[in-house]
Amino acid sequence: MTLFTGLSAFPITPTDACGHVDTAALTRLLERTQLAGADSIGLLGSTGGYAFLSRHERRRAVEAAMACVGGRTPVIVGVGALRTDDAQALARDAKAAGADGLLLAPVSYTPLLDEEVYQHFAAVADAGDLPLCIYNNPGTTKFTFSDALIGRLSKLANIAAVKMPLPPDGDFKGEIARLRTETPPRFSIGYSGDWGAAAALLAGCDAWYSVIAGLLPAEALALTRAAQAGNLSEVERLDRAFQPLWSLFKEFGSFRVMYAIAAALGLCRAEPPRPILPLPSAEISRVRSALGHVLI
Protein backbone atom coordinates (compact mmCIF):
# COMPACT_ATOMS: atom_id res chain seq x y z
CA MET A 1 0.00 0.00 0.00
CA THR A 2 2.87 2.43 0.65
CA LEU A 3 3.49 2.65 -3.10
CA PHE A 4 -0.01 4.02 -3.62
CA THR A 5 -0.13 6.70 -0.92
CA GLY A 6 0.31 10.45 -0.75
CA LEU A 7 0.99 12.48 -3.87
CA SER A 8 1.49 10.69 -7.17
CA ALA A 9 2.63 13.13 -9.88
CA PHE A 10 1.62 12.50 -13.49
CA PRO A 11 3.80 14.34 -16.04
CA ILE A 12 3.22 14.85 -19.73
CA THR A 13 5.43 12.79 -22.04
CA PRO A 14 7.11 15.26 -24.44
CA THR A 15 7.36 13.93 -27.98
CA ASP A 16 8.10 15.20 -31.46
CA ALA A 17 5.46 15.34 -34.20
CA CYS A 18 6.17 11.70 -35.10
CA GLY A 19 5.54 10.40 -31.59
CA HIS A 20 9.19 9.92 -30.60
CA VAL A 21 9.71 10.57 -26.88
CA ASP A 22 12.04 13.43 -26.00
CA THR A 23 13.78 11.61 -23.18
CA ALA A 24 15.91 14.63 -22.26
CA ALA A 25 12.82 16.79 -21.73
CA LEU A 26 11.06 13.98 -19.87
CA THR A 27 14.07 13.61 -17.60
CA ARG A 28 13.98 17.31 -16.74
CA LEU A 29 10.34 17.02 -15.68
CA LEU A 30 11.02 13.92 -13.58
CA GLU A 31 14.03 15.48 -11.87
CA ARG A 32 11.84 18.43 -10.90
CA THR A 33 9.28 16.08 -9.39
CA GLN A 34 11.87 14.01 -7.56
CA LEU A 35 13.53 17.07 -6.05
CA ALA A 36 10.16 18.38 -4.84
CA GLY A 37 9.62 15.17 -2.87
CA ALA A 38 6.52 13.71 -4.48
CA ASP A 39 5.63 10.30 -3.07
CA SER A 40 5.54 8.65 -6.50
CA ILE A 41 5.54 9.38 -10.22
CA GLY A 42 2.73 8.17 -12.47
CA LEU A 43 4.42 7.66 -15.81
CA LEU A 44 2.41 7.14 -19.01
CA GLY A 45 -0.94 7.87 -17.46
CA SER A 46 -3.65 9.72 -19.37
CA THR A 47 -1.68 12.94 -18.86
CA GLY A 48 1.36 11.10 -20.20
CA GLY A 49 -0.47 10.36 -23.46
CA TYR A 50 0.15 6.62 -23.33
CA ALA A 51 -2.58 5.91 -25.87
CA PHE A 52 -0.71 7.92 -28.51
CA LEU A 53 2.60 6.06 -28.14
CA SER A 54 3.93 2.85 -29.65
CA ARG A 55 5.17 0.04 -27.45
CA HIS A 56 8.75 0.94 -28.38
CA GLU A 57 8.33 4.57 -27.33
CA ARG A 58 6.57 3.61 -24.13
CA ARG A 59 9.48 1.33 -23.27
CA ARG A 60 11.95 4.15 -24.02
CA ALA A 61 10.03 6.45 -21.68
CA VAL A 62 10.07 3.90 -18.85
CA GLU A 63 13.78 3.20 -19.31
CA ALA A 64 14.56 6.93 -19.27
CA ALA A 65 12.45 7.42 -16.14
CA MET A 66 14.11 4.61 -14.26
CA ALA A 67 17.56 5.85 -15.25
CA CYS A 68 16.58 9.27 -13.90
CA VAL A 69 14.70 8.58 -10.65
CA GLY A 70 14.83 4.82 -10.13
CA GLY A 71 15.59 3.98 -6.53
CA ARG A 72 14.79 7.52 -5.40
CA THR A 73 11.11 8.01 -6.27
CA PRO A 74 8.76 5.07 -6.95
CA VAL A 75 7.51 4.93 -10.54
CA ILE A 76 4.03 3.63 -11.44
CA VAL A 77 3.70 2.90 -15.16
CA GLY A 78 0.49 2.98 -17.18
CA VAL A 79 0.11 -0.19 -19.26
CA GLY A 80 -3.34 0.25 -20.78
CA ALA A 81 -3.96 -1.16 -24.27
CA LEU A 82 -6.89 -2.36 -26.33
CA ARG A 83 -5.72 -5.99 -26.42
CA THR A 84 -4.97 -8.03 -23.32
CA ASP A 85 -1.82 -9.52 -24.82
CA ASP A 86 -0.52 -6.04 -25.66
CA ALA A 87 -1.19 -4.83 -22.10
CA GLN A 88 0.59 -7.93 -20.77
CA ALA A 89 3.61 -7.15 -22.94
CA LEU A 90 3.66 -3.57 -21.71
CA ALA A 91 3.48 -4.78 -18.12
CA ARG A 92 6.44 -7.09 -18.69
CA ASP A 93 8.36 -4.24 -20.32
CA ALA A 94 7.72 -2.02 -17.31
CA LYS A 95 8.88 -4.67 -14.89
CA ALA A 96 12.00 -5.41 -16.95
CA ALA A 97 12.89 -1.71 -16.91
CA GLY A 98 12.63 -1.62 -13.11
CA ALA A 99 9.21 -0.01 -12.55
CA ASP A 100 7.77 -0.21 -9.05
CA GLY A 101 4.09 -0.53 -9.92
CA LEU A 102 1.52 -0.57 -12.70
CA LEU A 103 -1.61 1.40 -13.57
CA LEU A 104 -4.24 -0.20 -15.80
CA ALA A 105 -7.39 1.21 -17.39
CA PRO A 106 -9.89 -0.96 -19.30
CA VAL A 107 -9.21 0.63 -22.68
CA SER A 108 -11.75 -0.47 -25.26
CA TYR A 109 -13.51 0.27 -28.52
CA THR A 110 -16.27 -2.29 -28.01
CA PRO A 111 -17.94 -1.62 -24.63
CA LEU A 112 -16.65 -4.15 -22.11
CA LEU A 113 -18.61 -6.35 -19.72
CA ASP A 114 -17.66 -6.84 -16.07
CA GLU A 115 -16.35 -10.35 -16.64
CA GLU A 116 -14.23 -9.19 -19.57
CA VAL A 117 -12.68 -6.47 -17.44
CA TYR A 118 -12.09 -8.90 -14.59
CA GLN A 119 -10.26 -11.39 -16.80
CA HIS A 120 -8.29 -8.62 -18.52
CA PHE A 121 -7.04 -7.27 -15.18
CA ALA A 122 -6.28 -10.74 -13.84
CA ALA A 123 -4.18 -11.55 -16.90
CA VAL A 124 -2.22 -8.28 -16.86
CA ALA A 125 -1.66 -8.37 -13.09
CA ASP A 126 -0.27 -11.88 -13.41
CA ALA A 127 1.97 -11.00 -16.37
CA GLY A 128 3.40 -7.86 -14.79
CA ASP A 129 3.90 -9.38 -11.35
CA LEU A 130 4.06 -5.91 -9.77
CA PRO A 131 1.62 -4.05 -7.51
CA LEU A 132 -1.15 -2.83 -9.80
CA CYS A 133 -3.61 0.04 -9.44
CA ILE A 134 -7.05 -0.19 -11.06
CA TYR A 135 -7.71 2.95 -13.10
CA ASN A 136 -11.43 3.70 -12.92
CA ASN A 137 -11.70 6.36 -15.64
CA PRO A 138 -15.23 6.21 -17.10
CA GLY A 139 -14.90 9.63 -18.75
CA THR A 140 -12.36 8.12 -21.15
CA THR A 141 -13.02 4.38 -21.17
CA LYS A 142 -16.83 4.54 -20.88
CA PHE A 143 -16.60 1.71 -18.34
CA THR A 144 -17.51 2.32 -14.70
CA PHE A 145 -16.29 -0.07 -12.04
CA SER A 146 -18.90 -1.11 -9.52
CA ASP A 147 -17.91 -1.42 -5.87
CA ALA A 148 -18.43 -5.16 -6.22
CA LEU A 149 -16.06 -5.47 -9.19
CA ILE A 150 -13.38 -3.44 -7.41
CA GLY A 151 -13.83 -5.71 -4.40
CA ARG A 152 -13.53 -8.82 -6.53
CA LEU A 153 -10.38 -7.56 -8.25
CA SER A 154 -8.85 -6.47 -4.95
CA LYS A 155 -8.68 -10.12 -3.88
CA LEU A 156 -6.35 -10.99 -6.76
CA ALA A 157 -2.61 -11.24 -6.26
CA ASN A 158 -0.79 -7.99 -7.19
CA ILE A 159 -3.91 -5.79 -7.38
CA ALA A 160 -3.28 -3.32 -4.59
CA ALA A 161 -5.09 -0.04 -5.28
CA VAL A 162 -7.77 1.83 -7.16
CA LYS A 163 -7.64 5.27 -8.73
CA MET A 164 -11.20 6.63 -8.59
CA PRO A 165 -12.92 9.49 -10.43
CA LEU A 166 -14.58 12.19 -8.36
CA PRO A 167 -17.96 10.98 -7.04
CA PRO A 168 -20.82 12.81 -8.80
CA ASP A 169 -22.51 13.57 -5.49
CA GLY A 170 -19.29 14.71 -3.81
CA ASP A 171 -19.68 12.13 -1.05
CA PHE A 172 -16.06 11.06 -0.70
CA LYS A 173 -16.46 9.75 2.83
CA GLY A 174 -19.42 7.59 1.90
CA GLU A 175 -17.73 6.17 -1.17
CA ILE A 176 -14.49 5.46 0.67
CA ALA A 177 -16.43 3.75 3.48
CA ARG A 178 -18.28 1.54 0.97
CA LEU A 179 -15.05 0.57 -0.79
CA ARG A 180 -13.35 -0.21 2.52
CA THR A 181 -16.05 -2.81 3.22
CA GLU A 182 -15.41 -4.48 -0.17
CA THR A 183 -11.60 -4.51 -0.15
CA PRO A 184 -8.77 -5.88 2.03
CA PRO A 185 -7.38 -3.71 4.86
CA ARG A 186 -4.22 -2.66 3.00
CA PHE A 187 -5.93 -1.90 -0.29
CA SER A 188 -5.33 1.74 -1.30
CA ILE A 189 -8.16 4.06 -2.37
CA GLY A 190 -7.10 7.20 -4.21
CA TYR A 191 -8.62 9.84 -6.48
CA SER A 192 -7.89 11.73 -9.66
CA GLY A 193 -9.67 14.89 -10.79
CA ASP A 194 -7.45 17.62 -9.39
CA TRP A 195 -10.19 20.07 -8.45
CA GLY A 196 -11.57 17.50 -6.01
CA ALA A 197 -8.23 16.64 -4.44
CA ALA A 198 -8.62 18.77 -1.33
CA ALA A 199 -11.99 17.23 -0.46
CA ALA A 200 -10.78 13.71 -1.23
CA LEU A 201 -7.68 14.03 0.93
CA LEU A 202 -9.60 15.58 3.82
CA ALA A 203 -12.12 12.73 3.57
CA GLY A 204 -9.33 10.22 4.20
CA CYS A 205 -8.35 8.82 0.83
CA ASP A 206 -4.91 7.25 0.58
CA ALA A 207 -3.60 8.96 -2.55
CA TRP A 208 -4.01 11.92 -4.87
CA TYR A 209 -3.17 10.92 -8.45
CA SER A 210 -2.40 14.42 -9.61
CA VAL A 211 -2.17 15.93 -13.07
CA ILE A 212 -0.86 19.30 -11.92
CA ALA A 213 1.85 17.70 -9.77
CA GLY A 214 3.49 16.53 -12.99
CA LEU A 215 4.56 20.14 -13.61
CA LEU A 216 3.97 21.87 -10.24
CA PRO A 217 5.06 19.19 -7.78
CA ALA A 218 6.03 21.52 -4.92
CA GLU A 219 2.70 23.32 -5.01
CA ALA A 220 0.69 20.10 -5.20
CA LEU A 221 2.76 18.58 -2.41
CA ALA A 222 2.03 21.56 -0.16
CA LEU A 223 -1.70 20.96 -0.60
CA THR A 224 -1.26 17.23 0.01
CA ARG A 225 0.73 17.63 3.19
CA ALA A 226 -1.65 20.26 4.58
CA ALA A 227 -4.57 17.89 4.03
CA GLN A 228 -2.72 14.94 5.53
CA ALA A 229 -2.01 17.07 8.61
CA GLY A 230 -5.68 18.10 8.86
CA ASN A 231 -4.77 21.77 8.44
CA LEU A 232 -8.12 22.88 7.05
CA SER A 233 -7.36 26.59 6.78
CA GLU A 234 -4.15 25.93 4.83
CA VAL A 235 -5.91 23.45 2.55
CA GLU A 236 -8.60 26.02 1.80
CA ARG A 237 -6.00 28.72 1.12
CA LEU A 238 -4.01 26.55 -1.26
CA ASP A 239 -7.08 25.18 -3.02
CA ARG A 240 -8.31 28.75 -3.62
CA ALA A 241 -4.98 29.57 -5.24
CA PHE A 242 -5.41 26.59 -7.58
CA GLN A 243 -8.97 27.53 -8.62
CA PRO A 244 -7.99 29.44 -11.82
CA LEU A 245 -6.07 26.36 -12.98
CA TRP A 246 -8.94 24.06 -12.05
CA SER A 247 -11.25 26.26 -14.13
CA LEU A 248 -8.96 25.91 -17.14
CA PHE A 249 -8.77 22.14 -16.63
CA LYS A 250 -12.56 21.89 -16.62
CA GLU A 251 -13.00 24.14 -19.64
CA PHE A 252 -10.29 22.80 -21.97
CA GLY A 253 -9.26 19.46 -20.47
CA SER A 254 -6.15 19.13 -18.34
CA PHE A 255 -4.21 17.42 -21.16
CA ARG A 256 -4.18 20.55 -23.34
CA VAL A 257 -3.61 22.92 -20.43
CA MET A 258 -0.61 20.96 -19.16
CA TYR A 259 1.26 21.48 -22.43
CA ALA A 260 0.55 25.20 -22.20
CA ILE A 261 1.83 25.24 -18.60
CA ALA A 262 5.01 23.44 -19.60
CA ALA A 263 5.68 26.04 -22.29
CA ALA A 264 4.82 28.96 -19.99
CA LEU A 265 7.29 27.70 -17.39
CA GLY A 266 9.97 27.06 -20.02
CA LEU A 267 10.13 23.36 -19.11
CA CYS A 268 9.64 22.07 -22.65
CA ARG A 269 8.14 23.15 -25.96
CA ALA A 270 6.34 19.96 -26.94
CA GLU A 271 2.84 20.07 -28.37
CA PRO A 272 0.10 17.53 -27.63
CA PRO A 273 -0.09 14.62 -30.09
CA ARG A 274 -2.41 15.13 -33.04
CA PRO A 275 -5.33 15.17 -33.44
CA ILE A 276 -5.26 17.02 -30.09
CA LEU A 277 -4.59 20.69 -30.78
CA PRO A 278 -2.70 23.08 -28.50
CA LEU A 279 -4.62 25.45 -26.27
CA PRO A 280 -5.84 28.46 -28.29
CA SER A 281 -3.28 31.25 -28.17
CA ALA A 282 -5.92 33.63 -26.83
CA GLU A 283 -6.06 31.55 -23.63
CA ILE A 284 -2.33 31.55 -22.86
CA SER A 285 -2.61 34.76 -20.85
CA ARG A 286 -5.13 32.99 -18.62
CA VAL A 287 -2.65 30.18 -18.05
CA ARG A 288 0.07 32.64 -17.07
CA SER A 289 -2.30 34.47 -14.74
CA ALA A 290 -3.41 31.22 -13.13
CA LEU A 291 0.21 30.19 -12.56
CA GLY A 292 0.82 33.53 -10.85
CA HIS A 293 -1.76 32.65 -8.22
CA VAL A 294 -0.27 29.27 -7.30
CA LEU A 295 3.50 29.26 -7.83
CA ILE A 296 5.46 28.98 -4.60
N, C-alpha and C positions, 0 to 999 in steps of 0.2 A: 504493500500500500504506500510506502514512503516514496516510491517513484511517482505516484499520481497524487501528490499533495502540494498545496501552496500555489505558487504562480508558475504556470507553464507558458512560455513565450513562443508565439508562432510567427516566424519571419516570412516575408516574401522570398521567393527563389528567383533572383535576377537571371535573366536569360537574354540572348540576342534574338533577332527576329526569326531565326530558324529553330528556336527551342533549345539551343545549346546553353547549358548552365555556366554562368560567369562565377566560377568558384572563388576567384579573388574577392569579388564583391560580396558573395555569400559569407565568406570568411570574416570580412569586416563587420557584417551585421552580427554574426555569432559571437565574435570577440566582444562586441559592445554589450551583448546580453550576458555573457559570462562574467564580465567585469562588474556589471550591475548587481549580480548575485541572484538572478532568477533561479527558482528551484529546479526547473527543467526547461528544455527546448523542445518544441513540437515541430519537427522538420517535415516538410512535404504534407502539411495539412491542407485544408481548403485555401487558406491564405497563401500557402506555398505553391499553389497551382499544380498539385500533383497530377490532376487529370489531363493536363496539357503536355506532360512530359513522357518521353519514351522510357522504357525500362533502363536502357543504358544511361540516360541522363539522370534518372532518379538514383541509380547506383553511384554515379559520379558525385551527386550532391551529398549522399550519405557518407561516402568516403572522405570528401572534403570536410564535412562537419566533424567526423570523428577525429580526423587529423588535427582539427582546430581546437575542439573542446572536450574530446574524449578523455574520460577519467577525471574531469573537473566539473562538468555540468552534465547530468543525465540527458540523453537524447532519445526522444520518442518519435518513431518514424511512421508516417502514414503509408499504408500499403494497399489502399483501396484500388480495385480494378473490376471491370465488368465480369471477367471470367474467374472462377475459383482457382483454376490452375495458375493463372497469371498472378493473382494475389498471393498464392502460396510461394511462387518464385520470388516475388518482391519481398516477402517476409524472410525467406532464406537469404536473400541478398543483404537485407538489413542486419540480420544476425551475423553473417559472415564479415560485414564491415565493422562490427563491434557495437551496434546499437543496443540501448538498454531496454527499450520497450517498443511496442507497436500500437498503432491506432488504425482502426478499420471501420469504414463506413460501408453499408450495403449498396454499393453503386449498381445501378441497373438501367436498362432501357425498357424491358418488359417488367411491369410491376411485380414485385416479389411477394411470396406468401411467407407466413411465419416459419414454416418448416424449412423452406428454402434458405431463409436467412440463418436459421439455427445451424443447418448443416454446412453452410458456407463458412460461418464463424468457427465452427468446430474444426473444419479442415484447415483453415488458415492458422488458427491458434496452435494446432498440432504441428504444422509445418514450420512455423517460426520458432516455436519453443522458447518464447520470451513472454514476459508479462504483457498482456494485450488489453487495450481500452476500447470498449464499444463506443462507436461514434454515432450517436442518435441525432441525425441531421435531416429531419423531414423536409425542410425548406429546399434542400438540394436533391435528396434521394427520393423524395415522395413516399418514403417508408417510415412509419412511426412505430417505435418499439413500445409494446405494452409493458406494464410492470411485470407481468407474468413471464414474458419472454426474456426480459433482462434477468429476472430471477433464475430462470432455467439456464441461461448462458453463464451466469455467475458461478454455477456449480461445476463448470468445466475446468479442467486443468489449464492454467496460464491466463484465463480471463479474469482480470483483477480490478477492472474499473469501468465506469461509464461516463461519457461526456454528454451531458444533457442540453437540449435547447431550453430557453427560458419558458417557464410554464405560462400558458395564456392567461390564467387567472392571477398570476403573480404570487401564488401560494407556495413559496419555496419550502417552508417548514413542513407543510402537509405532504408535499411530494417527496421530500427527503425521508420523512417518517415512513411513508408507504414503501419506499424502496428499501429502507433498512429492514423492514419485516420480510422482504422477499430475498434478500441477499446475505451472504456470510458476513461475520463481524468485521473482517478486515477489507471488505470490498469498498473501493473508493467511489464516491459520488461527487462529480464535478459539473461545472456549467461553462458553456460558451455563450456568446451574446454579450458583448462588453458592457453595454449600457445597463445590464442587469447584474453586473458583477458585485457591486456593493451590497445589494440586497441578498444575493446568493451567499456571499461570504458571511454576512451577519447572521444569516439563517442557519449556518453551521455546515455548509458544504465543505468537501475536502480539498477541492482544487478549482482554480479559475484558469480555464484554457483561453488565453487572451490573445486576441489579434493585435491590439495596440502595443502590447509588451514586446512584440517582435521588432519594433522600431523605437519605442519609448520604454525600455525595461525599467529604468530607475523610477519613473513616474508611476508605472503600474505596480511596481513592487511596494512603493510607499502606500498606495491604497490597500494592497493586500495585507501588509503588515499591520496597518491601522485597524483593519477589520478583524484580523486574527487576534489582536489585543483587545478588541471590544471597545475601541476608542471611537464612539459614535460621532462626536463632533468633528473629529479629524476626517473620518470617512465621508461625512456630509460635505466638508469643505473641499476635499479632493475630488469627489464625484461632481460637485458643481463646476469645478475647473474643467473637467472632462466634457461637460455637456455640449459645448460647440462641436467637439469631435464626434460625440455620439450622434448628434443631429446629422452631420455629414454622412456617417456610416449608414444611418437609416434611409437617408435620401438617395444616396448614390451606390450603396453597397460598400462594405469595408474593403473589398478587394481593390477596387479602383482608387479609393481614397488612400490606401496604404502606399501605392506607387507614387502618388502625389506628395505624400509626406516624406518619403525617402528622397525625392528630388529636392523638396524644400529644405531639408536638413543637409543636403549635399552628401548623402550616404551612398547613393548610386543613381544612375540615370536610366535604368531599365524601364521599359514600358510593359504593360500587361500583355499577355499573349493574345493574339487575334483569334477569334473575332472581338474580344473585349477591347474597347477603346479607352484611351486615357480620359481622365476627368476633364471636362470642358475647361478651356483656359480661363473663362470668365469666373470659374469657381476657385481658382488657385489662391486668390486673395483671402477667401474664406478659410482655406486650409492654413495659411500663414497666420491669420488672426487667431484661429482656434489653437494653434501650437503656442502662441504667445500667452494664452491663458494657463497652459498646463506645464510647460517646460520648467524643470527644476533649475 
